[in-house]
């Protein structure tokens, strides 16, 4: 059973920074493409960032490009999302997700097999 546990969410002022983490159980972490999605109230789940198995390739949603950075540590079985220059519209529940079937980074949430419970990020204006 694969478990994903997010941490690091919270309240931050606009313009500030926050880092969220996702710890993944099991020995096969390096075999997963990892991604962060987010969902604001009343909106669809949105792709924020993804990283391939080795960490050599990343992909970002247009709304976060240039402000967010995804990274992974294949020894610690953890994926991170560093969020800078935060805006009130970044307020959402942030979910990490794992895809074991593909090599490339998918932007579609239904291509991901495992999900964390989510962590709330709130950006005040």
C-alpha positions as CSV (number, residue, x, y, z in Angstrom):
1,X,0.0,0.0,0.0
2,X,1.4,3.3,-1.1
3,X,0.8,6.3,1.2
4,X,1.4,9.9,0.5
5,X,1.4,12.4,3.3
6,X,1.6,16.1,2.7
7,X,2.8,18.7,5.2
8,X,3.8,22.3,5.3
9,X,0.7,24.1,4.3
10,X,-0.5,27.2,6.2
11,X,-1.4,30.9,6.1
12,X,1.0,33.3,4.4
13,X,0.7,36.9,3.2
14,X,0.7,37.8,-0.5
15,X,4.3,38.0,-1.8
16,X,5.5,35.5,0.7
17,X,6.9,32.0,0.3
18,X,5.9,28.5,1.5
19,X,7.2,25.0,1.0
20,X,5.0,22.0,1.1
21,X,6.3,18.5,1.3
22,X,5.0,15.0,0.4
23,X,6.5,11.9,2.0
24,X,5.8,8.7,0.2
25,X,5.9,5.3,1.8
26,X,7.4,2.2,0.2
27,X,10.6,1.4,-1.7
28,X,9.5,2.2,-5.2
29,X,9.4,6.0,-4.9
30,X,12.0,6.4,-7.6
31,X,9.7,4.6,-10.0
32,X,7.0,7.2,-9.7
33,X,6.4,10.4,-11.6
34,X,5.3,12.9,-9.0
35,X,3.0,15.9,-9.3
36,X,1.3,18.6,-7.3
37,X,-2.3,19.5,-8.1
38,X,-4.4,22.1,-6.4
39,X,-8.1,22.7,-6.0
40,X,-9.7,25.9,-4.9
41,X,-13.4,26.0,-3.6
42,X,-15.8,25.7,-6.5
43,X,-13.0,25.0,-9.0
44,X,-11.7,22.0,-10.8
45,X,-8.5,20.3,-9.7
46,X,-5.6,22.0,-11.5
47,X,-2.1,20.7,-12.4
48,X,0.5,22.8,-10.6
49,X,3.8,21.0,-11.2
50,X,5.3,17.6,-12.1
51,X,8.7,15.9,-11.9
52,X,9.9,12.8,-13.6
53,X,11.4,9.8,-11.9
54,X,15.0,11.0,-11.8
55,X,14.2,14.6,-11.2
56,X,15.8,15.7,-14.4
57,X,12.6,17.0,-16.0
58,X,9.9,19.3,-14.6
59,X,6.6,20.7,-15.9
60,X,4.6,23.6,-14.6
61,X,1.1,24.9,-15.0
62,X,0.9,28.3,-16.6
63,X,-0.4,30.0,-13.5
64,X,2.6,29.0,-11.4
65,X,5.4,29.0,-13.9
66,X,8.4,31.1,-12.7
67,X,7.1,31.2,-9.1
68,X,6.9,27.6,-8.0
69,X,9.7,24.9,-8.1
70,X,9.1,21.2,-7.7
71,X,11.9,18.9,-6.6
72,X,12.4,15.4,-5.2
73,X,14.7,13.5,-3.0
74,X,14.8,9.9,-4.0
75,X,16.7,8.9,-0.8
76,X,14.2,10.6,1.5
77,X,11.2,9.5,-0.6
78,X,9.9,13.0,-0.6
79,X,8.7,15.5,-3.2
80,X,8.7,19.3,-2.5
81,X,6.9,22.3,-3.9
82,X,8.6,25.6,-3.2
83,X,6.1,28.4,-3.7
84,X,7.4,32.0,-4.0
85,X,5.7,35.3,-4.8
86,X,2.4,33.8,-3.6
87,X,-0.8,35.4,-4.6
88,X,-4.3,35.2,-3.1
89,X,-5.4,33.2,-6.1
90,X,-2.9,30.5,-5.1
91,X,-5.2,29.7,-2.2
92,X,-6.2,26.1,-2.5
93,X,-5.8,22.6,-1.1
94,X,-2.6,21.2,-2.5
95,X,-2.4,17.5,-3.3
96,X,0.6,15.4,-4.2
97,X,0.1,12.5,-6.6
98,X,2.1,9.6,-7.9
99,X,2.0,7.9,-11.3
100,X,3.8,4.5,-11.6
101,X,2.6,3.7,-15.2
102,X,4.1,6.5,-17.2
103,X,7.6,7.8,-17.8
104,X,6.5,11.2,-18.9
105,X,4.8,13.9,-16.8
106,X,1.0,13.9,-17.3
107,X,-1.0,17.0,-16.7
108,X,-4.2,15.0,-16.3
109,X,-5.2,14.2,-12.7
110,X,-7.0,10.9,-13.7
111,X,-3.6,9.5,-14.9
112,X,-2.3,9.5,-11.3
113,X,-2.7,6.4,-9.2
114,X,-2.0,7.5,-5.7
115,X,-3.0,10.7,-3.8
116,X,-2.3,12.4,-0.6
117,X,-5.0,13.8,1.7
118,X,-4.1,17.4,0.8
119,X,-2.8,20.4,2.7
120,X,-4.4,23.8,2.8
121,X,-2.5,26.8,1.6
122,X,-4.1,30.2,2.2
123,X,-2.7,33.4,0.9
124,X,-4.0,36.6,2.4
125,X,-4.0,39.9,0.5
